[in-house]
């Protein structure tokens, strides 16, 4: 979409191969052409000022000091009929899966252990509607990759920025809890999901 191409393409174009360029041009040629001036200015500025460290403009993390849950739930309720009509109409993101495969292959070549992790999401997040498709793809395409599901982690509405993202308050609480779980030997446990569920249940019981 234009909003993503215009923001990300100038940042990542220098790292893209021919196949990636062709993919974007196929799906959004206008967005790519419209981003060329920004790409040119960005690269010219880096060259003229000899600022060639791309780590300053790629990756990283920024905490979200906001909570939009109430307004999103209100909007979601108001558009319930439309949402139900659209439910199940989303097509599988085949191109995204192709690049996921590339990430997995590259990681394994470098000897990096790969896990699939689902971080906490709000119980009314729309992604839950695609659970059956998600599980079918995961089990059929990636049966050998361990899946760690934290979606049941106990959080309140004010700990979410959006229905699918934690804000600073929620992220800090989950991060501290997750670090403790790693210290308890999560990654060496033979039944990781059982340990995760057990710890989530303990946390939930302490909350009430």
Secondary structure, 3 states (H helix, E strand, C coil): CHHHHHHHHHHHHHHCCHHHHHHHHHHHHHHHHHHHHHHHHHHHHHHHCCCCCHHHCCCCCCCCCCCCHHHHHHHHHHCHHHHHHHCCCCCCCHHHHHHHHHHHHHHHHCCCCCEEEECCCCCCCHHHHHHHHHHHHHHHHCCCCEEEECCCCCCCHHHEEECCEECHHHHHHHHHHHHHHHHCCHHHCCCHHHHHHHHHHHHHHHHC
